[in-house]
Amino acid sequence: MTLLLDTQCWLWTFSSPERLNPAALNAIFHESNEILLSVASIWELGIRVAIGKLSLPEPIDAYLANASRASVPNH
């Protein structure tokens, strides 16, 4: 199955997985599912960082790359 995550869901997946219900986490991390993030979400993240409404632990390009390769969080 292909899942298109919205911006907030994608952020929570890596930073606050406890905010997502178990069914959502299972779907996101099921090996056979493909996870997509819209270009609009990347644009939204860039705007939030630029105006100071989102703080990331590293530059946005590195965060996006690292979060995309991240292992499954404890859930």
C-alpha positions in Angstrom: 0.0 0.0 0.0 1.2 3.5 -0.7 0.6 6.1 2.1 0.9 9.9 1.6 1.6 11.4 5.0 0.6 15.0 5.7 3.3 17.3 7.2 2.3 16.9 10.8 1.9 13.2 10.7 5.3 12.8 9.1 6.9 15.1 11.8 5.2 13.1 14.6 6.4 9.8 13.1 10.0 10.7 13.9 9.8 13.2 16.7 6.7 12.2 18.7 5.4 8.8 17.6 3.4 8.5 20.8 1.0 11.1 19.3 0.0 8.7 16.6 -2.3 5.8 17.2 -0.9 2.2 17.0 -2.8 1.5 13.8 -1.2 4.5 12.1 2.3 3.5 13.3 1.8 -0.1 12.1 0.8 1.1 8.7 3.6 3.6 8.4 6.3 1.0 9.4 4.8 -2.0 7.7 7.6 -3.4 5.4 5.4 -3.7 2.4 4.0 -0.1 2.6 5.6 2.8 0.7 5.6 6.1 2.5 5.4 9.4 0.5 5.8 13.0 1.6 4.4 15.6 -0.7 6.6 18.3 -2.2 4.1 20.7 -0.6 5.0 19.3 2.8 8.7 19.9 2.2 7.9 23.4 1.2 5.7 23.8 4.4 8.6 22.5 6.5 11.0 25.0 4.9 8.6 27.9 5.6 8.1 26.9 9.2 11.8 26.6 9.8 12.5 30.0 8.0 10.0 31.9 10.1 11.0 30.2 13.4 7.9 28.2 14.0 9.7 24.9 13.7 13.0 24.0 15.2 14.9 21.0 13.9 17.9 19.3 15.5 19.9 19.8 12.2 19.6 21.7 8.9 16.4 20.9 7.1 18.0 19.1 4.2 19.9 16.8 6.6 16.9 16.3 8.8 14.7 15.2 5.8 17.3 12.8 4.5 18.1 11.3 8.0 14.4 11.0 9.0 13.6 9.3 5.8 16.2 6.7 6.5 15.5 6.5 10.2 14.8 3.1 11.8 11.5 2.4 13.3 10.9 4.4 16.5 9.9 2.5 19.7 6.1 2.2 19.6 
